[in-house]
Amino acid sequence: MRKGLWATATALAAGLAGLAVDAPRAHAETIELRRPDGAVMKARLVGEWSEGCPPTLILSHGLGGDERVLAHLDTPAVAAGYRVLVMEHRASGLRALIAMRLRGDMEDALRGADVWQGRARDLDAAISYATQRCRPDPFVLGGHSLGAALTMIEAGAQGRPPFAGARRFDGYIALSPQGVGWAFAEATAWATVTDPVLLVTGTEDAGLDGSWETRLDAWHGLPAGHKRLAVLDGAAHRELGGRGGTPAEADAGRVVGEFLRQLRGDAWAGSALNGVNAMQVSEK
C-alpha cells in the first residue's frame, strides 16, 4: 500500500475515533435494532424509552461516524422534553470513509446506492422502533453533514443521491447542511420543504463543495415559514458533529434545544440566541 495514503487514513481513523470516544455519553445505552432487510444496526438511546411515547429526536451521523457521536445534543434534547435515538450507519461508517479516501472517489461514493440504501434501511428501523407504541408528537429528524443531507431529502428537498424522502417527521435539524454540489444539483432543490427546519453551520465549516458559505444555499432555497438558520462564529465541521466539550458544540446544543422546545409549543417564536457568543440567527 502507498505509505502516504496509509498515513492519511491512519491519522483520519485516529481523529474520528477520538471524536466518538470523547463525546459525553451520560444516561445513554446502546441497543441493536433489526432492519427490514434483516441486518442488525446499533442505536444509542437517551432519555425515556421504557414507557409512553414522548417527543422524539432521531439523529443521523456524518460520513465516518457511528452511534456514539452527536452526544452534545443529548442534554439539550432531554431538557426540552425529548428522548433521542442516534443511528449507526455501517455502510458509511469509519471503514467506509477510509476506503473512499484511499480510492479518491469521495463524491461518487457519497452518491453510491449502497450508502443510501443502508441509510434508508437504518432510518426505517429507527422509525419503526420509535413508533412501536404510538407516533411521537413532535417527531423530529436531525443529522450532521451526510446525515444533514439525508435529513433534508427526507424533509422533501430534491437530492442527487438515490433516496426519496417520505416526509415522516414534524421538523428537521441539519447541522453542516449541504449546498449546491454533490448532494443537491439546483438552487431550487429546497423549495418543496414546507415543515419547520433548523440549519446550523459555522464560519469554519468548510466542506467538499467549498467554504462554509456554500452551505447557505440551503437557507436561500428554503421557502418562508418556520425556518431558522444559526451561524456559529468560528465553529468547524467536526465540532458541529460533536467532538466533545468545545464552546461551539455547546452553542450548537443551545440553538437545537431552543428549536426543539418551540416545536413543542402552540406558537412559533423567534430565537432569543441571536448575538449570543457572536452567533447569528436568521428567521423566515
C-alpha positions, 0 to 999 in steps of 0.5 A: 500500500502507498505509505502516504495514503496509509498515513492519511487514513491512519491519522483520519481513523485516529481523529474520528475515533477520538471524536466518538470516544470523547463525546459525553455519553451520560444516561445513554445505552446502546441497543441493536435494532433489526432492519427490514432487510434483516441486518442488525444496526446499533442505536444509542438511546437517551432519555425515556424509552421504557414507557409512553411515547414522548417527543422524539429526536432521531439523529443521523451521523456524518460520513465516518461516524457511528452511534456514539457521536452527536452526544452534545445534543443529548442534554439539550434534547432531554431538557426540552422534553425529548428522548433521542435515538442516534443511528449507526450507519455501517455502510458509511461508517469509519471503514467506509470513509477510509476506503473512499479516501484511499480510492479518491472517489469521495463524491461518487461514493457519497452518491453510491446506492449502497450508502443510501440504501443502508441509510434508508434501511437504518432510518426505517428501523429507527422509525419503526422502533420509535413508533412501536407504541404510538407516533411521537408528537413532535417527531423530529429528524436531525443529522450532521453533514451526510446525515444533514443531507439525508435529513433534508431529502427526507424533509422533501428537498430534491437530492442527487443521491438515490433516496426519496424522502417520505416526509415522516417527521414534524421538523428537521435539524441539519447541522453542516447542511449541504449546498449546491454540489454533490448532494443537491444539483439546483438552487431550487432543490429546497423549495418543496420543504414546507415543515419547520427546519433548523440549519446550523453551520459555522464560519469554519465549516468548510466542506467538499463543495467549498467554504462554509458559505456554500452551505447557505444555499440551503437557507436561500432555497428554503421557502418562508415559514418556520425556518431558522438558520444559526451561524456559529462564529468560528465553529468547524465541521467536526465540532458541529458533529460533536467532538466533545466539550468545545464552546461551539458544540455547546452553542450548537446544543443551545440553538437545537434545544431552543428549536426543539422546545418551540416545536413543542409549543402552540406558537412559533417564536423567534430565537432569543440566541441571536448575538449570543457568543457572536452567533447569528440567527436568521428567521423566515 
